[in-house]
Amino acid sequence: MPTPSNTSAEKPQLARALEKNDAVQDAVERSAEELLLINKVLEKEIPPAVKTGDVAMALVKTAELEDKIQNSAEELAHVNELLQQEVAERAELEKKLHAAEATKKTPPSGN
């Protein structure tokens, strides 16, 4: 059975994981936005006659990569929501545990 200090030590680790995940999500979202901008500029600036062969393939691949990055950002957002719920649930359980421990330590009144 974990001691209260172990439970407290785990909570910050989970909170740190959530913070790191948030940072990664932000970076992925920024990367997707940058790639979208780059792809739009390339589509606009490259003449149609040049959009053949490897250039055409590169444009297709950057669009596919943009979609993958955006999907990853959405998945990270979902994972972050789950982590936030877990952090909140653990905090609530820890409060209940401390309250129960305090009740056990309090001598019954009326004796």
Backbone as CSV, one residue per row, in Angstrom:
resi,resn,N_x,N_y,N_z,CA_x,CA_y,CA_z,C_x,C_y,C_z
1,MET,0.845,-1.180,0.000,0.000,0.000,0.000,0.891,1.244,0.000
2,PRO,0.633,2.191,-0.949,1.513,3.361,-0.996,1.321,4.250,0.208
3,THR,2.420,4.795,0.639,2.347,5.737,1.746,1.900,7.073,1.205
4,PRO,1.413,7.976,2.055,1.001,9.291,1.577,2.118,10.026,0.843
5,SER,3.372,9.827,1.267,4.466,10.523,0.589,4.642,9.987,-0.828
6,ASN,4.437,8.667,-1.044,4.517,8.113,-2.392,3.412,8.672,-3.267
7,THR,2.209,8.770,-2.708,1.089,9.308,-3.472,1.379,10.748,-3.865
8,SER,1.917,11.531,-2.952,2.242,12.922,-3.240,3.339,13.019,-4.289
9,ALA,4.300,12.086,-4.258,5.386,12.104,-5.222,4.879,11.775,-6.621
10,GLU,3.878,10.906,-6.721,3.346,10.536,-8.019,2.552,11.679,-8.641
11,LYS,1.842,12.416,-7.840,1.007,13.498,-8.359,1.826,14.534,-9.112
12,PRO,2.929,15.022,-8.567,3.719,15.983,-9.335,4.257,15.390,-10.642
13,GLN,4.598,14.097,-10.630,5.083,13.475,-11.863,3.992,13.498,-12.925
14,LEU,2.776,13.196,-12.542,1.670,13.220,-13.487,1.407,14.647,-13.962
15,ALA,1.479,15.585,-13.048,1.296,16.993,-13.420,2.415,17.453,-14.357
16,ARG,3.655,17.007,-14.079,4.766,17.361,-14.969,4.577,16.744,-16.349
17,ALA,4.070,15.513,-16.384,3.801,14.864,-17.671,2.767,15.658,-18.455
18,LEU,1.761,16.143,-17.756,0.733,16.956,-18.408,1.335,18.245,-18.953
19,GLU,2.185,18.894,-18.180,2.828,20.130,-18.638,3.697,19.885,-19.873
20,LYS,4.451,18.795,-19.847,5.297,18.465,-21.000,4.437,18.163,-22.219
21,ASN,3.351,17.442,-21.997,2.451,17.105,-23.092,1.831,18.370,-23.680
22,ASP,1.471,19.319,-22.815,0.931,20.598,-23.290,1.957,21.315,-24.165
23,ALA,3.211,21.315,-23.730,4.265,21.982,-24.493,4.463,21.307,-25.847
24,VAL,4.436,19.983,-25.861,4.582,19.248,-27.114,3.398,19.540,-28.027
25,GLN,2.210,19.580,-27.457,1.022,19.883,-28.252,1.155,21.262,-28.896
26,ASP,1.583,22.246,-28.122,1.769,23.593,-28.662,2.783,23.594,-29.804
27,ALA,3.893,22.879,-29.625,4.927,22.826,-30.657,4.403,22.144,-31.920
28,VAL,3.647,21.089,-31.740,3.091,20.372,-32.894,2.089,21.257,-33.631
29,GLU,1.255,21.963,-32.874,0.285,22.851,-33.512,0.978,23.974,-34.278
30,ARG,2.023,24.556,-33.691,2.774,25.606,-34.387,3.432,25.050,-35.653
31,SER,3.961,23.848,-35.563,4.592,23.223,-36.726,3.571,22.988,-37.836
32,ALA,2.386,22.546,-37.468,1.338,22.332,-38.464,0.953,23.640,-39.136
33,GLU,0.847,24.703,-38.346,0.504,26.014,-38.907,1.601,26.515,-39.849
34,GLU,2.859,26.329,-39.446,3.980,26.755,-40.284,4.015,25.962,-41.585
35,LEU,3.790,24.670,-41.490,3.804,23.827,-42.679,2.662,24.197,-43.619
36,LEU,1.508,24.523,-43.058,0.378,24.967,-43.870,0.750,26.233,-44.639
37,LEU,1.353,27.178,-43.946,1.764,28.431,-44.582,2.786,28.173,-45.687
38,ILE,3.776,27.363,-45.395,4.802,27.044,-46.385,4.173,26.384,-47.607
39,ASN,3.277,25.444,-47.365,2.642,24.734,-48.466,1.803,25.680,-49.324
40,LYS,1.090,26.610,-48.679,0.287,27.578,-49.438,1.178,28.475,-50.292
41,VAL,2.300,28.915,-49.722,3.228,29.761,-50.481,3.782,28.984,-51.667
42,LEU,4.181,27.753,-51.436,4.729,26.946,-52.533,3.691,26.721,-53.625
43,GLU,2.480,26.399,-53.225,1.409,26.180,-54.201,1.174,27.433,-55.034
44,LYS,1.215,28.581,-54.378,0.940,29.852,-55.060,2.110,30.304,-55.935
45,GLU,3.322,30.166,-55.424,4.486,30.743,-56.090,5.119,29.849,-57.153
46,ILE,4.934,28.562,-57.050,5.557,27.676,-58.044,4.649,27.632,-59.275
47,PRO,5.196,27.962,-60.433,4.377,27.950,-61.653,3.857,26.543,-61.959
48,PRO,2.651,26.447,-62.514,2.074,25.139,-62.831,2.988,24.266,-63.694
49,ALA,3.747,24.872,-64.589,4.626,24.091,-65.466,5.733,23.387,-64.677
50,VAL,6.056,23.919,-63.504,7.124,23.343,-62.685,6.571,22.289,-61.711
51,LYS,5.269,22.313,-61.497,4.641,21.387,-60.538,4.463,20.004,-61.158
52,THR,5.576,19.419,-61.537,5.564,18.075,-62.114,6.648,17.256,-61.427
53,GLY,6.586,15.976,-61.609,7.621,15.078,-61.109,7.867,15.216,-59.618
54,ASP,9.120,15.418,-59.248,9.507,15.496,-57.840,8.892,16.686,-57.129
55,VAL,8.741,17.808,-57.827,8.146,18.992,-57.213,6.684,18.715,-56.865
56,ALA,5.972,18.110,-57.788,4.567,17.765,-57.531,4.467,16.786,-56.366
57,MET,5.354,15.808,-56.348,5.361,14.816,-55.262,5.680,15.487,-53.926
58,ALA,6.614,16.415,-53.932,6.973,17.120,-52.695,5.781,17.924,-52.177
59,LEU,5.040,18.562,-53.054,3.863,19.323,-52.640,2.793,18.401,-52.049
60,VAL,2.596,17.261,-52.666,1.632,16.283,-52.145,2.081,15.790,-50.775
61,LYS,3.350,15.469,-50.655,3.870,14.949,-49.377,3.791,15.987,-48.266
62,THR,4.051,17.258,-48.579,3.950,18.271,-47.528,2.507,18.440,-47.078
63,ALA,1.570,18.315,-48.003,0.151,18.390,-47.626,-0.224,17.201,-46.740
64,GLU,0.271,16.015,-47.091,0.006,14.828,-46.277,0.634,14.974,-44.890
65,LEU,1.855,15.478,-44.856,2.547,15.689,-43.586,1.801,16.699,-42.721
66,GLU,1.300,17.735,-43.343,0.518,18.740,-42.627,-0.696,18.090,-41.953
67,ASP,-1.383,17.221,-42.687,-2.546,16.511,-42.122,-2.134,15.619,-40.949
68,LYS,-1.029,14.904,-41.103,-0.560,14.028,-40.029,-0.220,14.824,-38.775
69,ILE,0.453,15.944,-38.962,0.834,16.772,-37.812,-0.413,17.329,-37.129
70,GLN,-1.384,17.765,-37.917,-2.622,18.293,-37.341,-3.358,17.200,-36.569
71,ASN,-3.412,15.994,-37.124,-4.053,14.870,-36.421,-3.323,14.553,-35.121
72,SER,-1.998,14.619,-35.156,-1.221,14.374,-33.935,-1.528,15.423,-32.878
73,ALA,-1.664,16.667,-33.290,-1.998,17.737,-32.346,-3.370,17.480,-31.718
74,GLU,-4.312,17.026,-32.515,-5.646,16.728,-31.988,-5.601,15.548,-31.014
75,GLU,-4.810,14.535,-31.331,-4.661,13.397,-30.420,-4.009,13.833,-29.114
76,LEU,-2.997,14.682,-29.203,-2.349,15.195,-27.995,-3.332,15.996,-27.148
77,ALA,-4.193,16.752,-27.777,-5.198,17.519,-27.033,-6.113,16.562,-26.270
78,HIS,-6.476,15.457,-26.900,-7.326,14.467,-26.224,-6.583,13.825,-25.049
79,VAL,-5.327,13.475,-25.260,-4.517,12.899,-24.185,-4.393,13.895,-23.040
80,ASN,-4.210,15.163,-23.348,-4.110,16.191,-22.308,-5.393,16.271,-21.487
81,GLU,-6.532,16.169,-22.155,-7.809,16.172,-21.430,-7.878,14.992,-20.458
82,LEU,-7.459,13.818,-20.929,-7.465,12.638,-20.058,-6.510,12.814,-18.883
83,LEU,-5.333,13.372,-19.144,-4.378,13.616,-18.062,-4.931,14.620,-17.055
84,GLN,-5.588,15.664,-17.537,-6.184,16.649,-16.634,-7.239,16.000,-15.754
85,GLN,-8.043,15.124,-16.331,-9.052,14.409,-15.544,-8.393,13.535,-14.483
86,GLU,-7.319,12.848,-14.879,-6.606,11.976,-13.942,-6.003,12.785,-12.794
87,VAL,-5.404,13.927,-13.111,-4.830,14.787,-12.072,-5.927,15.229,-11.107
88,ALA,-7.069,15.640,-11.634,-8.182,16.091,-10.788,-8.714,14.946,-9.926
89,GLU,-8.863,13.754,-10.518,-9.346,12.602,-9.761,-8.378,12.225,-8.640
90,ARG,-7.091,12.231,-8.960,-6.097,11.902,-7.927,-6.104,12.925,-6.801
91,ALA,-6.248,14.181,-7.142,-6.294,15.221,-6.111,-7.499,15.010,-5.207
92,GLU,-8.632,14.686,-5.795,-9.849,14.450,-5.008,-9.684,13.219,-4.121
93,LEU,-9.124,12.151,-4.672,-8.901,10.939,-3.870,-7.914,11.199,-2.736
94,GLU,-6.904,12.001,-3.012,-5.933,12.320,-1.969,-6.592,13.113,-0.841
95,LYS,-7.467,14.052,-1.190,-8.206,14.799,-0.164,-9.048,13.859,0.688
96,LYS,-9.744,12.942,0.034,-10.596,11.991,0.760,-9.753,11.088,1.657
97,LEU,-8.601,10.668,1.149,-7.719,9.817,1.941,-7.232,10.561,3.185
98,HIS,-6.805,11.798,3.006,-6.327,12.583,4.149,-7.456,12.831,5.149
99,ALA,-8.653,13.076,4.644,-9.801,13.285,5.536,-10.110,12.013,6.309
100,ALA,-10.048,10.864,5.633,-10.307,9.593,6.307,-9.231,9.302,7.348
101,GLU,-7.980,9.594,7.013,-6.897,9.382,7.971,-7.059,10.308,9.174
102,ALA,-7.468,11.531,8.949,-7.667,12.476,10.034,-8.813,12.024,10.939
103,THR,-9.838,11.457,10.341,-10.994,10.963,11.123,-10.558,9.791,12.005
104,LYS,-9.719,8.911,11.481,-9.243,7.770,12.257,-8.381,8.217,13.433
105,LYS,-7.608,9.279,13.242,-6.700,9.764,14.290,-7.430,10.551,15.375
106,THR,-8.588,11.102,15.041,-9.342,11.918,16.014,-10.021,10.985,17.001
107,PRO,-9.727,11.149,18.286,-10.380,10.285,19.302,-11.870,10.603,19.362
108,PRO,-12.669,9.586,19.578,-14.123,9.827,19.654,-14.447,10.748,20.838
109,SER,-15.360,11.669,20.627,-15.750,12.574,21.697,-16.869,11.927,22.506
110,GLY,-17.000,12.347,23.729,-18.068,11.821,24.591,-17.602,10.689,25.476
111,ASN,-16.343,10.353,25.481,-15.842,9.316,26.395,-15.366,9.914,27.670
